[in-house]
Amino acid sequence: MSRRLSLRALALPAALAIAVVLSGCGSGRPSASTASGPAAAGDGAKEVTVFAAASLTGTFTELGKAFEAAHPGTSVRFNFGSSATLAQQIVQGAPADVFAAASPATMKTVTDASLAGAPATFVRNKLQIAVPADNPAEVDEFQDLADARVKVALCAQQVPCGAAAVKTLNAAGLKVTPVTLEQDVKATLTKVELGEVDAALVYRTDVIAAAGKVKGIAFPEADQAINDYPIATLTEAPAGDLARRFVDLVLSRQGKDVLTKAGFETP
């Protein structure tokens, strides 16, 4: 009797161990066309981390929800900010799977470090003048920004919206002295929304997203500095399969519909 009990006692942990091993290996690696649920990522990952330019906040958040709905059990985690800052974070080792930048120059920081695959340009964007809804300084055109009485906010030159602003101002031969230089386009727009400045140069898409809070003024000189937006999967992506699927979504017809609805232009 005692011998049977001891054999059963030994058999139980062994059976449990086998069950654990089988449960960890049973899901396999489904193909991309049939994958669903937590097994949707061939590498077993359930979360994809996307570093994206601040101007993509609204559209990528929407696409992230669509991606999660199409891949139950997975989640998309975003890090939105200045493309220049995000590129530096990636180079310094921040874990990420996808990088979507607001300019080829900031993407180049990552590709030059051999940290991303070949990028694809997925949209274009250009500047508009954003003014408070009541436009107290009566800004009507690009040249009004040179008026010393008009308080202007710009993005810092090292970030894409700032580089585009400088290029546009130089092409027009216009000298503007900003009262503040912000680290990304959302922070620049916020200055207008709060009434702290009379005008700012931001992307057209950000003006559309802030409908009712600000007024947008298009100006022909903006065509001198249209920004291409590249996207790429990172070479050391922890969730490589999910990363490729997310990029596919951005490049798909569904992705383009969401982006163009928000005011982005197709390349």
Secondary structure as GFF3:
##gff-version 3
##sequence-region A 1 267
A	DSSP	alpha_helix	2	25	.	.	.	ID=ss1
A	DSSP	three_ten_helix	37	40	.	.	.	ID=ss2
A	DSSP	beta_strand	47	53	.	.	.	ID=ss3
A	DSSP	three_ten_helix	54	56	.	.	.	ID=ss4
A	DSSP	alpha_helix	57	70	.	.	.	ID=ss5
A	DSSP	beta_strand	75	81	.	.	.	ID=ss6
A	DSSP	alpha_helix	83	91	.	.	.	ID=ss7
A	DSSP	beta_strand	98	100	.	.	.	ID=ss8
A	DSSP	alpha_helix	104	111	.	.	.	ID=ss9
A	DSSP	beta_strand	120	125	.	.	.	ID=ss10
A	DSSP	beta_strand	127	132	.	.	.	ID=ss11
A	DSSP	three_ten_helix	142	146	.	.	.	ID=ss12
A	DSSP	beta_strand	152	155	.	.	.	ID=ss13
A	DSSP	alpha_helix	160	172	.	.	.	ID=ss14
A	DSSP	beta_strand	180	182	.	.	.	ID=ss15
A	DSSP	alpha_helix	185	193	.	.	.	ID=ss16
A	DSSP	beta_strand	199	203	.	.	.	ID=ss17
A	DSSP	alpha_helix	204	209	.	.	.	ID=ss18
A	DSSP	beta_strand	214	217	.	.	.	ID=ss19
A	DSSP	three_ten_helix	220	225	.	.	.	ID=ss20
A	DSSP	beta_strand	227	233	.	.	.	ID=ss21
A	DSSP	alpha_helix	240	251	.	.	.	ID=ss22
A	DSSP	alpha_helix	253	261	.	.	.	ID=ss23
###
